[in-house]
Amino acid sequence: MHSPFTGGGASPFGRGRSPFMRILATKPFVAWGFANATMFQDTAGLIPAGIGDPVALVLDPQRTLGSELWDHTNVDLRGEAEALGVNDYRVFSTTGDYASVRILGVALEIGKLYQVDVTVGAGPSGSVRVGITGPYITEAGSHRVYYHCDSVLPEIKRLGGATDVHISNVSFREVTGHHLTQGVNDDFRPTRALGGLWFDGIDDYLRTVGSVDLSHADEITAMIALTKDSDAATGYPLEFSTSYFGNEGSFQFNAPPGAAQAKFGFAVHGTNDVAVSQTGHVAPKTAVLTGISKISTDVLRFQVDDVEVSNTSDLGTGSFGNWPLFVGCRNGTSRFFSGTIAGFAIFDTVLPDTTVEQSRSAFAAMQGRTI
């Protein structure tokens, strides 16, 4: 395994930076390094994921926290609850309706991700829940959970139980960025591995919380570091939109592009769809794939490590779209990728060749390789 601290000079790729931090320094539009990112076994961010664990939530490594939304001066005590002090409440035991503490005058946005902190006093029977169908907290102590908003008001509910619950130090803050999640089914979660995230080729995948808006750009550079385990079935390690074929302004990497094909491929759909591939890559195969495209000038370049092919067919017109991003499949239903993904990055521009080379070297270092 190569050292994660390589390079020299004062460039973004200089000494002292891990490979993924060197990639982030080039300002990608979105990027994930699955050896570096904050990952959880559940979508509420309650159980951190270690090696061998399933992964249901991956926070955006470029995320930021918004301002505090919990205004303790404007509390609505619903049901049987009382304020004990500043941001300090007792929610009484209930036998029927829920009791809760909520803030008025602040609107959350449904579908966004919020970081919620709360301290729960000793000895709750039953549980505390964030929002209407948000994460449950069943143990005393200080907790941080991630809440995919389903209610427009910041709220902590006390569910039915025999004892009062003391809650304090409540905080609601938006977590901005593009986060990856698998909230559909526990069995669909990829596994955290030493080299990144492993996808079983059967039903594992992740998708972004919401969409990634590239509608301002008609050009991209996309890179993904992966190991393809099998050529038995078509696999899409990364697809931008629910279907590259059906949606304008989309793209995909394929590994392989068809069953029993010893290939890697890249495809872009402007108003026309165009694909390119390289053969001779029999699974198992580790590589860094790079796709470069500019729709208006019909640029479609594809690199496997440092070997490039291209296609100059008409891509049509338009820009890239505002689509969800799927990792390891097509739309959560088909084309499941078999293998490990170390990380990927999407830039909303055509990068200079020297920057592509440096980024490729950084991705390869994440795989323990040099190119």
ABEGO torsion letter per residue (X at the ends): XBBABBEBEABAABBGBBAAAAAAAAGBABBBBAAABBBBABAAGABBBBBGBBBABBBBAABBBBBBABBAABBBBBEBBBBAEBGBBBBBBBABBBBBBBBBGBBBBBGBBBBBBBBBBBGBBEBBBBEAABBBBABBEBBBBBBBBABABBBBBBBBBABBBBBBGBBBBBBBEBBBBBAABAAABBBBBAAEBBBAGAABBBBBBEBBBAAABABBBBBBBBBBABAABBBBABBBEABAAABBGBBBBBOBABBGBBBBBBBBBBABBBBBBBBGBBOBBBBBBBBBBBAAAGBBBBBBEABBBBBABBAEBEBBBBBBBBBGBBGGABGBBBEBBAEBBBBABBBBAAAAAAAAAAAAAAAGBBX
